[in-house]
Amino acid sequence: MLSDLSSTLLKDIRQLFEDADDYNVTIQVGEEPNIEVLNAHSVILRARSSYFRSALSSKWAKKKGDTFTYKKPNISPKIFKEILRYIYTGTISLNDKAEQGELLKLLVAADELELEELVEHIQEHIITNESEWLKKNIVHVQQTASKHKACGRLHSYCEKNISEDASLIFQSDDFTLIEETSLIALLKRDDLSMNEIEVWDHVIKWGMAQNPNLSSDVKTWSKEDFNLMEQTLKGCMAHIRFFQISSTDYFYKVRPFKKLLPSDLKENLKEHFMVPGVEPKFAVLPPRKSKNSKKDKLPGSNIISSQHASLISSWIDRQDFSYNNDNFNIDEIPYEFNLLTRGFRDSLTRQEFHNKCNNQGPTLVILKVLGTGQIIGGYNPVNWSSSGKWVTTRDSFIFSLGEGNDLKSEAILSRVQNHEQAIRDCAISYECVGFGCGDLHIIEGTSTRKDYDRDIIDISTFVVDDYEVFQVKKKI
């Protein structure tokens, strides 16, 4: 019978990483002023990496006596030490490396050193555990993954998400890194779940980022500044749907940059906004729509669709809702939902919540539960103010949209029963801000029914994957 005693063998090999004194490889890693010389064993490197099997051959590496000497300036000492630890021990910690900007560097290094298992593990970690970071950095991640064949899974994941919701690109923190050709391709799409003025704002933001010496105050721009920006955005202008922008947004947001527009377009827009019913002389591109308008994301939201907002509006007005309406029209929603704060853009802390949401009037809180994808939330028809008091109202409610796919069977509406404890408007020093005495606490992530008439979630505590808070205003 063959006995397996490999655990001791693995332990002894791991020990070589910490205590060995018979190294025969020295690797100089990093660039000035951050250079370190690390030691290793050629037999371990060759056994674990096909890259090192070639690199430590007589054709590549230099040898002084019995010691191989090798340089790797494009990998930092910190990243290479993580790689060495993995090579010797088979272990690696990826916690916090995304926010520290090290996760992609580690992935690229692992790919270059042909460590297939590690490359696959990092991709799996990013897709499974770093969704918030990935959304913030989807441009950089997608561009990085596209340059490395072994990162095909991550690249495909980014492409799939962008294909399903192209507005992710615009909403990412690294949007301005996008290449011009990719930006123009996005602008040509009809299925951007964004208002056209938001598209315009992001195009201007991108143009400013390509010209960092331009002042942020357009009023101070010289003729040369406008010419520079005009050349930068030349390829984008034909794909902005100016005739889908409201007269108010045009006046305050587009008009300050009017020198960037062709003269004939500028005059036609002026006529369009000043003379009702005039026919545009330019070909008018249609409003942007998703492939399925009922599932089109609510402008400003990454969690709920316009249909979800329509259902919530019907709850606010205490009206019936047609779940099977195939002729759904976003313009028929009687409320405006203006984003105040978002989890992956800001942070889920009581200080951030109060800073962004206090004194904004009626608000809608949307929470997405980690692990289940369930969408829950609450409507405060009064105000948040950090008063440290209960807010009395008969019109607040909490709810669940399930996973958001089958509202007819999944949606749950829970109206307040104890009107005097409808809204818990805690002071900033307390985290219990929410609805009822525990029915839905936003920051804590808890839900235990007491002051509302129905349970909205099967568990009493949960982790928030993402959240959004909207100011709710009746359309005029």
C-alpha positions in Angstrom: 0.0 0.0 0.0 1.3 3.5 -0.9 1.2 5.9 2.0 0.7 9.6 1.4 3.2 11.6 3.6 3.2 14.6 1.3 2.1 17.1 4.0 5.5 16.9 5.6 7.2 17.4 2.2 5.1 20.5 1.5 5.9 21.8 5.0 9.6 21.4 4.4 9.4 23.1 1.0 7.5 26.0 2.6 10.3 26.3 5.2 12.7 26.9 2.4 10.9 30.2 1.7 11.8 31.5 5.2 15.0 29.8 6.4 17.0 28.4 3.5 20.7 29.6 3.1 21.6 27.6 0.0 20.0 29.8 -2.6 21.4 29.7 -6.1 19.3 32.4 -7.8 19.4 36.2 -7.1 16.7 38.3 -8.8 16.9 42.1 -8.8 13.4 43.4 -9.0 11.9 46.9 -9.3 13.3 50.2 -10.6 15.1 53.0 -8.9 14.6 54.1 -6.2 12.6 50.9 -5.2 15.0 48.1 -6.0 15.5 44.9 -4.0 17.5 41.7 -4.6 15.6 38.5 -3.7 16.9 35.0 -3.3 15.4 31.8 -4.6 16.1 28.2 -5.6 16.3 27.4 -9.3 14.8 23.9 -8.8 11.7 25.4 -7.1 11.2 28.2 -9.7 11.6 25.8 -12.6 9.2 23.2 -11.1 6.5 25.8 -10.5 6.8 28.1 -13.6 7.4 27.4 -17.3 8.6 31.0 -17.5 11.5 30.3 -15.1 12.3 27.0 -16.9 13.2 29.2 -19.9 14.4 32.2 -18.0 17.0 30.2 -16.0 18.3 28.4 -19.0 21.8 29.2 -20.2 20.4 31.3 -23.1 18.7 33.9 -20.7 20.1 34.2 -17.2 23.7 35.1 -16.4 25.6 32.9 -14.0 28.3 33.8 -11.6 29.9 30.6 -10.4 27.0 28.4 -9.2 24.5 31.4 -8.9 22.0 32.5 -11.5 21.6 36.3 -11.6 18.4 37.8 -13.1 16.7 41.2 -13.4 13.0 41.9 -13.4 12.6 45.7 -13.3 8.9 45.7 -14.4 7.7 44.0 -11.3 7.9 45.8 -7.9 9.5 44.2 -4.9 6.2 44.0 -3.0 4.4 42.2 -5.8 7.4 39.8 -6.5 7.6 38.8 -2.8 3.9 37.8 -3.0 4.6 35.8 -6.1 7.6 34.1 -4.5 5.5 33.2 -1.4 2.9 31.6 -3.7 5.6 29.7 -5.6 7.1 28.2 -2.4 4.0 27.8 -0.2 1.0 27.7 -2.6 -0.7 30.4 -0.5 -1.6 34.0 -1.2 -3.8 36.6 0.4 -5.8 38.9 -1.8 -7.7 40.8 0.9 -7.5 44.6 0.5 -5.3 44.3 -2.5 -8.0 45.8 -4.8 -8.3 49.0 -2.9 -4.5 49.2 -2.6 -4.2 49.1 -6.4 -2.2 45.8 -6.2 -4.7 43.3 -7.5 -4.2 44.0 -11.2 -0.5 44.3 -10.8 -0.4 40.9 -9.2 -2.6 39.5 -12.0 -0.3 40.9 -14.7 2.8 39.6 -13.0 1.3 36.2 -12.5 0.4 36.1 -16.2 3.9 37.2 -17.3 5.5 34.5 -15.1 3.1 31.9 -16.5 1.5 30.9 -13.2 -1.8 29.7 -14.7 -3.3 28.5 -11.4 -2.7 31.9 -9.7 -4.0 33.8 -12.8 -7.2 31.8 -12.6 -7.5 32.3 -8.9 -7.1 36.1 -9.1 -9.7 36.3 -11.8 -12.1 34.3 -9.8 -11.5 36.5 -6.8 -12.1 39.7 -8.7 -15.4 38.4 -10.3 -16.7 36.9 -7.1 -15.5 39.2 -4.3 -14.6 42.6 -5.8 -17.7 43.6 -7.7 -17.8 47.0 -6.1 -14.2 47.7 -7.0 -14.7 46.3 -10.4 -17.5 48.6 -11.2 -15.4 51.6 -10.1 -12.5 50.5 -12.3 -14.1 48.6 -15.1 -12.4 50.6 -17.8 -8.9 49.9 -16.4 -9.7 46.3 -15.7 -11.2 45.7 -19.1 -8.2 47.3 -20.9 -5.7 45.4 -18.8 -7.4 42.0 -19.2 -7.6 42.6 -23.0 -3.8 42.7 -23.3 -3.3 39.4 -21.6 -4.5 36.2 -23.2 -4.6 34.2 -20.0 -7.0 36.8 -18.6 -9.8 36.0 -21.1 -12.3 35.1 -18.4 -12.0 38.5 -16.7 -12.1 40.2 -20.1 -15.2 38.3 -21.1 -16.9 39.2 -17.8 -16.2 42.9 -18.3 -17.4 42.8 -21.9 -20.6 41.0 -20.8 -21.4 43.6 -18.1 -20.6 46.5 -20.5 -22.8 44.9 -23.2 -25.7 44.5 -20.7 -25.3 48.0 -19.2 -23.0 50.3 -21.2 -23.6 53.1 -18.7 -21.3 51.2 -16.3 -18.4 52.8 -18.3 -19.6 56.3 -17.7 -20.3 55.7 -14.0 -16.9 54.2 -13.3 -14.2 56.1 -11.4 -11.7 55.6 -14.2 -14.1 56.6 -17.1 -11.6 59.2 -18.4 -9.1 56.5 -19.1 -11.2 55.2 -22.0 -9.8 55.4 -25.4 -11.4 57.8 -28.0 -12.5 54.9 -30.3 -14.2 53.1 -27.4 -15.9 56.3 -26.3 -17.3 57.0 -29.7 -18.5 53.3 -30.0 -20.4 53.9 -26.7 -21.9 57.2 -27.9 -23.3 55.4 -31.0 -25.3 53.0 -28.9 -29.0 53.4 -28.5 -29.2 51.4 -25.3 -27.4 53.7 -22.9 -29.5 53.8 -19.7 -28.7 57.5 -19.2 -30.3 60.9 -19.8 -28.6 62.7 -22.7 -27.4 65.5 -20.5 -25.5 63.0 -18.4 -23.9 61.7 -21.6 -22.9 65.3 -22.4 -21.5 65.9 -18.9 -19.3 62.8 -19.2 -18.0 63.7 -22.6 -17.0 67.1 -21.3 -15.4 65.4 -18.3 -13.5 63.1 -20.6 -12.3 66.0 -22.8 -11.1 67.9 -19.8 -9.1 64.9 -18.6 -7.3 64.7 -21.9 -6.3 68.3 -21.5 -5.4 68.6 -17.8 -4.0 72.1 -18.2 -7.4 73.6 -19.1 -9.1 75.5 -16.4 -12.2 73.9 -14.8 -14.0 77.3 -15.3 -15.0 77.5 -18.9 -15.6 81.2 -18.5 -11.9 81.7 -18.3 -11.1 79.8 -21.5 -9.3 81.5 -24.3 -9.9 81.0 -28.0 -6.9 78.6 -28.1 -8.5 76.6 -25.2 -11.8 76.2 -27.1 -9.9 75.2 -30.2 -8.0 72.5 -28.3 -11.1 71.1 -26.7 -12.9 71.2 -30.1 -10.2 69.1 -31.6 -10.3 66.7 -28.7 -14.1 66.1 -29.0 -14.3 66.4 -32.8 -15.2 62.7 -33.2 -17.7 62.7 -30.4 -20.0 65.6 -31.3 -21.9 63.9 -34.1 -23.1 61.3 -31.7 -24.5 63.6 -28.9 -28.3 63.7 -29.2 -28.6 67.4 -28.5 -32.3 67.5 -29.5 -33.1 65.0 -26.7 -31.7 67.5 -24.1 -34.2 69.8 -22.3 -34.0 73.6 -22.9 -33.1 74.1 -19.2 -30.2 71.7 -19.4 -29.1 73.0 -22.7 -29.0 76.6 -21.4 -27.1 75.8 -18.2 -24.9 72.9 -19.2 -24.4 72.9 -23.0 -24.5 76.6 -23.9 -21.4 77.5 -21.8 -19.5 75.3 -24.3 -21.4 76.5 -27.4 -18.1 77.4 -29.2 -17.4 73.7 -29.4 -20.5 73.2 -31.6 -20.5 73.7 -35.4 -22.1 77.0 -36.2 -25.1 75.6 -38.2 -25.9 73.1 -35.4 -25.7 75.8 -32.8 -28.2 78.0 -34.7 -30.5 75.1 -35.3 -30.5 74.3 -31.6 -31.2 77.9 -30.7 -34.2 77.9 -33.0 -35.3 74.5 -31.7 -35.4 75.7 -28.1 -36.8 79.2 -28.8 -39.5 78.4 -31.5 -41.9 75.6 -30.4 -42.7 73.1 -33.1 -39.9 74.1 -35.5 -38.5 71.2 -37.6 -34.8 70.6 -36.9 -32.7 70.9 -40.0 -30.3 68.2 -38.7 -31.0 64.5 -38.6 -32.4 63.9 -35.2 -31.1 60.8 -33.5 -33.8 59.0 -31.5 -33.9 58.9 -27.6 -31.7 56.2 -26.2 -33.5 53.1 -25.0 -32.5 49.8 -23.6 -33.3 46.6 -25.4 -36.1 46.1 -23.0 -37.5 49.4 -21.7 -39.3 47.8 -18.8 -35.9 46.5 -17.5 -34.1 49.7 -18.4 -32.1 51.0 -15.4 -33.6 54.0 -13.7 -31.4 56.9 -14.8 -28.8 57.3 -12.0 -29.3 53.8 -10.6 -27.3 50.6 -10.9 -29.8 48.6 -8.9 -33.4 49.3 -9.9 -35.1 49.7 -13.2 -37.6 52.3 -14.4 -40.3 49.7 -14.0 -39.3 49.3 -10.3 -39.5 53.1 -9.9 -43.0 53.0 -11.5 -44.1 50.4 -9.0 -42.7 52.3 -6.1 -44.4 55.5 -7.4 -47.8 53.6 -7.4 -47.1 52.7 -3.7 -46.4 56.3 -2.9 -49.7 57.3 -4.5 -51.5 54.3 -3.1 -52.6 53.3 -6.6 -52.9 50.0 -8.5 -50.0 48.9 -10.7 -50.2 46.8 -13.9 -47.4 44.3 -13.7 -48.0 43.0 -17.2 -48.0 46.3 -19.0 -45.9 45.7 -22.2 -46.3 49.4 -23.2 -44.4 50.7 -20.2 -43.4 54.3 -20.6 -40.8 55.9 -18.3 -42.2 59.3 -19.0 -45.4 58.3 -17.3 -43.6 57.9 -13.9 -45.1 60.8 -11.8 -41.9 61.4 -9.7 -38.3 62.4 -10.3 -35.7 60.3 -8.6 -32.5 62.3 -8.1 -29.5 60.3 -6.9 -28.1 61.6 -3.6 -25.6 58.9 -2.7 -24.4 55.5 -3.9 -22.6 52.8 -2.0 -19.8 51.9 -4.5 -19.2 55.6 -5.3 -19.4 57.0 -1.8 -19.5 54.8 1.3 -22.1 53.2 3.6 -21.4 55.1 6.8 -23.8 57.1 9.0 -21.7 60.2 8.4 -21.9 59.9 4.6 -25.6 59.1 4.8 -26.4 62.2 6.8 -24.0 64.4 4.8 -25.7 63.5 1.5 -29.3 62.8 2.6 -30.2 65.3 5.4 -32.7 68.1 4.6 -33.5 66.7 1.1 -37.2 66.1 1.7 -38.8 62.8 0.8 -36.3 60.1 0.0 -36.2 56.5 -1.4 -33.5 54.1 0.1 -32.5 51.1 -2.0 -30.4 48.3 -0.6 -29.0 45.3 -2.5 -28.3 42.3 -0.3 -24.9 40.6 -0.7 -25.2 36.9 -1.6 -28.9 36.8 -2.5 -29.2 39.8 -4.8 -32.4 40.7 -3.1 -33.5 44.4 -3.5 -35.1 45.9 -0.4 -35.7 49.5 0.7 -37.9 52.1 2.3 -39.6 55.4 1.5 -39.4 58.3 3.9 -42.1 60.8 2.8 -40.8 63.5 5.3 -37.1 64.2 5.7 -33.8 63.1 7.3 -32.3 65.6 9.6 -30.3 63.8 12.3 -32.8 65.1 14.9 -32.4 62.2 17.3 -36.2 61.8 17.3 -38.9 59.7 15.9 -40.6 61.1 12.8 -44.4 60.5 12.7 -46.1 59.8 9.4 -48.8 57.5 7.9 -47.2 57.4 4.5 -43.9 55.7 4.9 -43.3 52.1 3.8 -40.6 49.5 3.4 -40.5 46.9 0.7 -38.8 44.1 -1.2 -38.5 43.7 -5.0 -37.1 40.2 -4.6 -34.3 39.9 -7.1 -36.1 42.4 -9.3 -37.1 40.0 -12.1 -40.7 38.9 -11.2 -42.4 41.8 -9.5 -45.8 40.2 -9.5 -44.8 37.2 -7.4 -41.7 38.7 -5.5 -42.7 42.3 -4.6 -43.6 42.9 -1.0 -45.1 46.2 0.3 -45.0 46.7 4.1 -46.8 49.9 5.3 -46.2 51.5 8.7 -48.6 50.5 11.5 -47.2 52.4 14.4 -47.3 55.9 12.9 -45.5 57.5 15.8 -42.4 55.3 15.2 -42.4 55.4 11.4 -39.0 56.9 10.8 -36.0 56.6 13.1 -34.1 59.8 12.5 -31.1 59.1 14.7 -28.4 61.6 15.5 -25.1 61.3 13.6 -23.5 59.5 16.5 -25.9 56.5 16.2 -26.1 53.9 13.4 -29.7 53.0 13.9 -31.1 55.3 11.1 -33.9 53.7 9.3 -37.6 52.6 9.5 -39.4 51.6 12.7 -37.8 50.2 15.8 -35.7 47.7 13.8 -38.0 47.0 10.8 -35.2 48.2 8.5 -32.0 49.8 9.8 -30.0 51.0 6.9 -26.5 51.3 8.2 -26.6 48.2 10.5 -28.1 45.9 7.9 -30.9 44.6 10.1 -34.6 43.9 9.7 -37.0 42.6 12.4 -40.7 43.5 12.0 -42.2 45.6 14.8 -43.8 48.9 13.5 -44.6 47.8 9.9 -47.2 45.3 8.8 -45.1 42.7 6.9 -41.6 41.1 6.9 -39.6 42.1 3.8 -36.7 39.7 4.2 -36.3 36.2 5.7 -33.2 37.0 7.7 -32.8 39.5 10.5 -29.2 40.6 9.6 -27.7 41.0 6.2 -24.7 42.5 4.5 -25.3 45.4 2.0 -23.7 44.8 -1.4 -24.6 48.2 -2.7 -27.1 50.9 -1.8 -28.6 54.1 -3.3 -30.6 57.0 -1.9 -32.8 59.1 -4.1 -34.5 62.4 -3.5 -38.1 62.0 -4.6 -39.9 65.0 -6.2 -43.3 65.2 -7.8 -43.0 66.1 -11.4 -44.6 69.4 -12.3 
